[in-house]
């Protein structure tokens, strides 16, 4: 029988509820339990696919092609689960389902209401994740307790806990305990109010997880316990750590999972934390340093590239190197200006993106990486721009473009795969999810993966126009990854370059802390090598100058 943990958040947003849920999942897995983590988002959008990255951060894509909240990335990185469409529901999608049923006449003439119809649909979406192969479902409710929007979700988990046998569900509430500099004190009042709010809608937390910058003194824990009606040992601390991959260990030190198992009546199984401890030892151990320039469109809001930055960190773990990311807005390079800013980086990554803004600057950056032998990794839009740059500057197609940026260009080397169903309907018109790709022997990609067939996640509308393949290949671009039917270009590379690779898919979604993605691993490896060469050349130059 599957058990449930419902995770709610109080006081304010951005407390790391997703990480807390993912870390609990990691700990329970370390005890041998099979875990799934689900996110329920209170906004009306059917999925985050149509939202600006500035609004919502990254859209995380699953194998089955769902466009989901970025917290699902944490879940996959911290646990062994594979997220699907069913692991992320929004208010919009719940309502869409209910309204479709209503139109079909499924409700047999009844008045359709929030309770029970919306709440039933929410409960069904949670129960669908449960099953014989899952011991524990962790359900994270987005938003902050007290918001109007999340009420149906909270009501649904209240009902579900009631319906389940006693001891089959626990409520975990994440709150904030601020440190007031003037009073030199941590303050418990916001937590008390948040729990009061939760209790007013019928939810009594079983565990209170206090996010704080400083250690919570025993008296304050006791005070929170008393005012929030939980035993003192149920007040746990989510203290700031220097690396998110230390959170599971911090929770384990406080026996968060032991308490969860006790409350859920789960048999005590020994916790195996070796791999998390190994990561911590790398994080705290000696590390070399490598500078990676991420040249993109949404760099002011790094959550837009969450999986990219995590995948770079994972590759750093592999090489025992601290990856210092320089987030650079691509429009800075628009007219070929400011390119000297790239002098400090050892490798350049151009991530995904939509729309023409910043593309001209990206083209300049690709040219710099290509001609100066700087390791280059282009992902999705980054790969498309790499092809555009090569077509223009190396294959004699000066006006080469993607029809996304110029519909009239004589050489549209990227074109839209399917016409939009309706111009107003942007959702659901992309190549989404996992697709196979065949690799060419001896390529950078083949060396990285160590095999010939791979599957990676996609999220794009435009495809390389195969009609230009020969012309580009003659000029020296290598097409080293193709769809098995040979129709779609998946990977391009350059020979005679330390490491230059563009891929149409998003490898960042499949990188894990213990198993970094092979392309990120080799890109960071090439960047480290580039750095060493640069350092050597720099040292030789200094020596020469001193001799003079
Ligand atoms: N805008 C490009 C396309 O839709 C690239 C998308 C992306 O980078 N995810 O094909």
Boltz pocket constraint, residues with backbone or C-beta under 6 A from the ligand:
constraints:
  - pocket:
      binder: B
      contacts: [[A, 351], [A, 352], [A, 353], [A, 354], [A, 355], [A, 379], [A, 380], [A, 381], [A, 382], [A, 384], [A, 404], [A, 459], [A, 460], [A, 461], [A, 462], [A, 463]]
      max_distance: 6.0
